[in-house]
Amino acid sequence: MQQVRKGNIVILTGAGVSAESGIKTFRASDGLWEEHRIEDVATPEGYQRDPELVHGFYNARRALLQTVEPNAAHHALARLEAEWPDEVTLVTQNIDDLHERAGSRNVLHMHGELLKARCPHSNQTVTWTGPLHHTDLCHCCQFPEPLRPHVVWFGEMPLLLDRIYQALSEASLFIAIGTSGNVYPAAGFVHEAAMHNAHTIEINLEPSQVNNHFDEHRYGPATRMVTAYVEELLAGRKK
């Protein structure tokens, strides 16, 4: 194992980091997401066909999110950000707020945020913690538009990519946690980091689709593996 004692760190997290908090991973092996077809609840076309179905789906997830708590992996990553001497950038594919609630501050939500709604015309966002319906309108346009979930659906461009690629270009260490490796562009971040000579490590329950591109691998529950690795990083820095 290469010991990293300094330099910027970029961490990519996926559904596996929040699973132990009680948030289901993205989809089951049958292609369904919490008993819904992906095409019905996670595409612009599905939203156009039946906006209230889509709103109902995200309303249920929003309500669930407010009943769960950050787990040990979230808290370990917040501790790493607080104690590491250089910059730690946390890029998440998750739309929950568990990283922030654990104390992380430098978080880039590339797939949006569940507790926000967005005007589809101006792209302005507002905090939204309760149910959202097609009758809820924005306050930013002359002719108010129905607000939509601030979530990146299939067929839409992920957010904040300029900032993410800038952070990857300056990283000494890239860590991917709880990701499947089959959704791009996130699955390609390991290549980007390696191109700039970062050490790369995968921490996952099982090997991802791109596991052979990482320098180092650790497999097991996120709460155990992430906590242990953060302890190693911070202990190594003090040597």
C-alpha positions in Angstrom: 0.0 0.0 0.0 1.3 3.5 -0.9 1.3 5.8 2.1 -0.1 9.2 1.2 0.8 11.9 3.8 0.0 15.1 2.0 -1.7 16.5 -1.1 -5.3 17.1 -2.2 -7.8 14.3 -1.9 -10.8 13.7 -4.1 -13.4 11.2 -2.9 -16.2 9.9 -5.0 -19.2 8.4 -3.1 -22.1 6.4 -4.5 -25.1 4.6 -3.1 -23.0 2.1 -1.1 -21.9 4.8 1.4 -25.5 5.5 2.4 -26.9 2.0 2.3 -26.0 1.3 5.9 -28.1 4.3 6.9 -31.2 2.7 5.5 -31.2 4.3 2.0 -31.6 1.7 -0.7 -29.0 1.4 -3.4 -30.0 2.8 -6.8 -31.6 -0.3 -8.4 -32.1 -4.0 -7.9 -31.0 -6.7 -10.2 -34.4 -6.7 -11.9 -33.9 -3.2 -13.1 -36.5 -1.7 -10.8 -35.9 1.2 -8.5 -38.0 0.7 -5.4 -40.6 -1.1 -7.5 -40.7 1.5 -10.2 -39.3 1.3 -13.7 -36.3 3.6 -14.1 -37.9 5.0 -17.3 -41.0 6.1 -15.4 -39.3 8.0 -12.5 -35.8 8.9 -13.5 -36.0 10.3 -17.0 -37.3 13.7 -18.4 -39.7 11.7 -20.6 -41.2 9.9 -17.6 -41.7 13.3 -15.9 -43.4 14.7 -19.0 -45.7 11.7 -19.1 -46.7 11.7 -15.5 -45.3 14.5 -13.3 -47.3 13.5 -10.3 -46.0 9.9 -10.4 -42.5 11.3 -10.4 -43.2 13.8 -7.6 -44.8 11.0 -5.5 -41.7 8.9 -5.9 -39.4 11.6 -4.8 -41.7 12.8 -2.1 -41.5 9.4 -0.5 -37.7 9.4 -0.7 -37.6 12.9 0.7 -39.7 11.8 3.7 -37.6 8.7 4.2 -34.4 10.8 4.1 -35.5 12.8 7.1 -35.9 9.6 9.2 -32.4 8.3 8.8 -29.0 9.4 10.1 -25.4 9.6 8.8 -23.4 6.5 9.5 -19.8 5.9 10.5 -18.5 6.2 7.0 -20.1 9.7 6.5 -18.6 10.8 9.9 -15.2 9.4 9.0 -15.1 11.4 5.7 -16.1 14.5 7.5 -13.3 14.0 10.0 -10.8 13.5 7.2 -11.9 16.8 5.6 -11.5 18.5 9.0 -8.1 17.1 9.9 -6.3 16.6 6.5 -3.8 19.5 5.9 -4.7 19.9 2.2 -7.9 20.1 0.3 -10.5 17.3 0.5 -13.2 17.4 -2.2 -16.1 15.1 -1.7 -17.9 14.4 -5.0 -21.1 12.4 -4.5 -23.5 10.7 -6.9 -26.0 10.6 -4.0 -28.9 13.0 -3.7 -29.2 12.7 0.1 -27.7 15.2 2.5 -26.0 12.7 4.9 -22.5 13.9 4.1 -23.4 17.5 5.1 -25.3 16.3 8.2 -22.1 14.4 9.2 -20.1 17.6 8.9 -18.6 17.6 5.4 -18.5 21.0 3.9 -16.7 20.7 0.5 -19.4 18.5 -1.1 -20.2 18.5 -4.9 -23.5 16.9 -5.7 -23.1 15.9 -9.3 -26.6 14.3 -9.5 -28.5 17.0 -7.6 -30.0 17.2 -4.2 -33.3 15.7 -3.0 -34.0 18.5 -0.5 -34.1 21.1 -3.3 -36.5 22.0 -6.1 -35.5 23.7 -9.3 -37.1 26.0 -11.8 -36.7 24.3 -15.2 -36.5 27.7 -17.0 -34.0 29.7 -14.8 -32.4 26.7 -13.1 -32.6 28.5 -9.8 -33.0 26.2 -6.8 -34.8 26.5 -3.6 -34.7 24.4 -0.4 -37.6 22.0 -0.3 -38.1 19.6 2.5 -41.8 18.7 2.2 -43.9 17.2 -0.6 -43.5 18.7 -4.0 -46.4 18.8 -6.6 -46.8 19.9 -10.2 -48.9 22.8 -8.9 -45.9 24.2 -6.9 -44.6 27.1 -9.0 -41.4 29.1 -9.0 -41.1 32.7 -7.9 -38.2 33.6 -10.3 -40.0 33.9 -13.7 -42.5 36.4 -15.0 -44.7 33.5 -15.9 -44.1 31.0 -13.1 -43.0 27.5 -14.0 -43.9 24.3 -12.2 -40.9 23.3 -9.9 -39.2 19.9 -10.5 -37.0 17.8 -8.3 -33.4 19.1 -8.3 -32.2 15.7 -9.5 -30.2 14.7 -12.6 -32.2 12.1 -14.5 -31.0 9.7 -17.2 -30.3 11.7 -20.4 -29.4 14.9 -18.5 -25.9 16.3 -17.9 -24.4 15.9 -14.4 -23.7 19.0 -12.5 -20.5 20.8 -11.5 -18.3 18.8 -13.9 -15.9 21.7 -14.4 -15.2 21.9 -10.7 -14.9 18.1 -10.4 -12.4 17.7 -13.2 -10.4 20.6 -11.8 -10.2 18.9 -8.4 -9.2 15.6 -10.1 -6.4 17.3 -12.0 -5.0 18.5 -8.7 -5.4 15.4 -6.6 -2.7 13.3 -5.1 -5.2 10.6 -3.9 -8.5 9.5 -5.5 -10.9 7.3 -3.5 -14.1 5.8 -4.9 -16.5 4.5 -2.2 -19.7 2.5 -2.7 -19.9 3.0 -6.5 -20.9 0.5 -9.1 -18.6 1.8 -11.8 -21.2 1.5 -14.6 -22.5 5.1 -14.7 -20.4 7.6 -16.6 -18.9 10.1 -16.3 -18.3 9.1 -12.7 -16.9 5.7 -13.7 -14.2 7.5 -15.7 -13.0 9.7 -12.8 -10.4 7.0 -11.8 -8.8 7.4 -15.3 -8.8 11.2 -15.0 -7.1 11.1 -11.6 -4.6 8.5 -12.7 -3.7 10.6 -15.7 -2.6 13.3 -13.2 -0.5 10.7 -11.2 -2.9 10.4 -8.3 -2.9 7.2 -6.3 -6.3 5.5 -6.7 -8.2 3.3 -4.3 -11.5 1.6 -4.5 -13.5 0.9 -1.3 -16.6 -1.1 -2.0 -18.7 -4.0 -0.9 -17.6 -5.9 -4.0 -15.4 -5.1 -7.0 -16.9 -2.5 -9.3 -17.1 -2.6 -13.1 -13.9 -0.6 -13.3 -12.0 -2.2 -10.3 -9.0 -3.2 -12.5 -8.2 0.5 -13.1 -7.5 1.2 -9.4 -4.1 0.9 -7.7 -5.5 -0.5 -4.5 -8.7 -2.2 -3.4 -10.5 -2.8 -0.1 -13.8 -4.7 0.1 -16.3 -4.8 2.9 -19.0 -2.7 4.5 -18.4 1.1 4.1 -18.8 1.8 7.8 -15.9 -0.5 8.6 -13.7 -0.1 5.6 -13.9 3.7 5.3 -13.4 4.3 9.0 -10.3 2.1 9.0 -8.8 3.7 6.0 -9.4 7.3 7.3 -7.7 6.2 10.5 -4.7 4.9 8.5 -4.4 8.1 6.4 -4.5 10.4 9.4 -2.1 8.2 11.4 0.3 8.1 8.5 0.3 11.9 8.2 1.5 12.2 11.7 4.5 9.9 11.3 
